[in-house]
Amino acid sequence: MIQTKFQECIEACGECVVACNQCGTACLNEEDLKHLKKCIQLNLECAAICNATLKVMSIDGQLSAELCRICADICEKCADECEKHGNMGMEHCLECAQACRTCAKACKEMSAA
C-alpha cells in the first residue's frame, strides 16, 4: 500500500465507518427504536461521508481538505448523539462516539495542513 500524507486520516475514517455501521446495526436491535432514530440516521450518514472521504484521500484527490471539513462536522454530530445514548448504558454508542471523535480530530488536522 502506498503511504500518503493522508494515511492517519484515512485509517481514522475507515475505523469510523466500521464503528458507525456496527452502532447502527446494534441500535436496530434495541427494543425502543423510536428514541434511536436520529442516532441510526447519523450513523448511516457518517459512515457514508467517512467512506467517501477516505476514498478521495486515497487517490490524493483535489477536494480532500474540503471533504475532511465536512467529515469532521458529521463525525462531531454523530458523536454528540451517540454519547447521549452511551450515557444511558449503550456501550456500542460510546464506542462509536470515540471513533467519531478520533476521526473528527484527524480530519480537522488534515484539512488545516
CORNORGI-V753259 format. One line per field, one symbol per residue. ss: DSSP state (H for helix, E for strand, - for the rest). phi: phi as a letter, one per 20 degrees, with the letter a starting at -180 (. if undefined). psi: psi as a letter, one per 30 degrees, with the letter a starting at -180 (. if undefined). A space follows every 10 residues. Layout:
ss: ???
phi: ???
psi: ???
This chain:
ss: ------HHHH HHHHHHHHHH HHHHHHHH-- ---HHHHHHH HHHHHHHHHH HHHHHHHH-- ---HHHHHHH HHHHHHHHHH HHHHHH---- HHHHHHHHHH HHHHHHHHHH HH-
phi: .ffdfegffg ffffffgfff fffgffffef fdfgfdgfff ffgfffffff ffffffffdl ffdgffffff fgfffffffg fffgeffdne ffffffgfff fffgffffff fef
psi: kkklfgeeee eeeeeeeeee eeeeeeeffl eifefgeeee eeeeeeeeee eeeeeeefgh kfgeeeeeee eeeeeeeeee eeeeeefggj eeeeeeeeee eeeeeeeeee ff.
